[in-house]
Amino acid sequence: MSVTERQIRDALAEVATPRGVPLTQASALSEIAIADGKVYFSINVDAAEAKAWEGVRTQAEAAARTVPGVSVAMVVLTAERRAAAPAQPRGRGGAGPGVPNVAAHRPPPHGRGAGLPKQSDIPGVAAIIAVASGKGGVGKSTTAINLALGLRDLGLRVGLLDADIYGPSMPRLTGIHDKPKLNDNKKMVPLVKFGLSIMSIGFLVEEETAMIWRGPMVMSAVTQMLREVAWGELDVLVVDMPPGTGDAQLTLAQEVPLKGAVIVSTPQDLSLIDARRGLAMFRKVNVPVLGIVENMSYFQCPECGTRSDIFGHGGARHEAERLGVPFLGEIPLHMAIRANSDAGTPVVESEPDGPHAAIYREIGGKIRDQLRGVIAAA
Ligand code: ADP
């Protein structure tokens, strides 16, 4: 049964707001995106009012779910900080009237150090680390999941948050097609596979729906996935970031309580320039860069095992040395990595005794060593 916007609006008309009028008349609703029984929208309010509206958000979600045919409803609160950003340029989303303003969420020039309250940690999670890349297609998500599995193999309790809102890949990489359930406290329960607790926006909405989200919506959705998920006790939560170094990424880097970041790059010059931007982004918000991983570093013939440095291998190692950040390791371009990842069985899981799994575990070890104090303290 196809769900119409009219039906959703009728359900939302029953939700009262602190402004004393129904939600549909409060000038706070974004466009309503409906795809395949999944409903997504945001409620845009002033930052000062955000607390008072949290109940409205949960009621709106519940109301949308009562509409026959709705399987998932996700509603986020986007708080605009109107007073804070008088003459700033608009963000890349090209926001029009009534649409949340990306620039309003842009961090101050000096990042976290500039008097912003530090984001609170996630109870039970010792260390959150980002896996980032300056551009798409360098193997960031493949690295994120295999690294998470490598850390698992070292005996750590590991979660994986797919925050790549523009192209969530965890459904493909894990083969998970279920939806997270809510527990008694109304928190989403992450899906568990390969011993990892996994959450992805791809479990909740279609990829195309996420593509149209603007900066503040991305942030809200990620915050919800971070804070409204029952992660349990974890040593490390690996966050697969959206590729690039734009406003949304910078805001995420700032607002997620990160203990460190890993940057994935290929050896080509262009990708390295992007990696440098990534590095600069994390430095700007005072997140320590744990190191650079060179992915697709060299080609390894699946037949004879011969290695060819087709991309002029070694660029990321030199770059890391030049920039004074650790070089974490080189991952070859290999069919086994691609075929296994794309089939939902990442190589560390499917070939645990193979050479690739060993590389990911070694990289995991270097990261664990850097986080040791944090993990031990927890
Ligand atoms: P990103 O997250 O940076 O966009 P993905 O992790 O989705 O990149 O990888 C892009 C494609 O490259 C996928 O098809 C993936 O299987 C493949 N890939 C990634 N790393 C490797 C590798 N080391 N060897 C072979 N294929 C790889």
Boltz pocket constraint, residues with backbone or C-beta under 6 A from the ligand:
constraints:
  - pocket:
      binder: B
      contacts: [[A, 133], [A, 135], [A, 136], [A, 137], [A, 138], [A, 139], [A, 140], [A, 141], [A, 142], [A, 143], [A, 169], [A, 243], [A, 295], [A, 296], [A, 331], [A, 332], [A, 333], [A, 334], [A, 335], [A, 337], [A, 338], [A, 339], [A, 341], [A, 342]]
      max_distance: 6.0
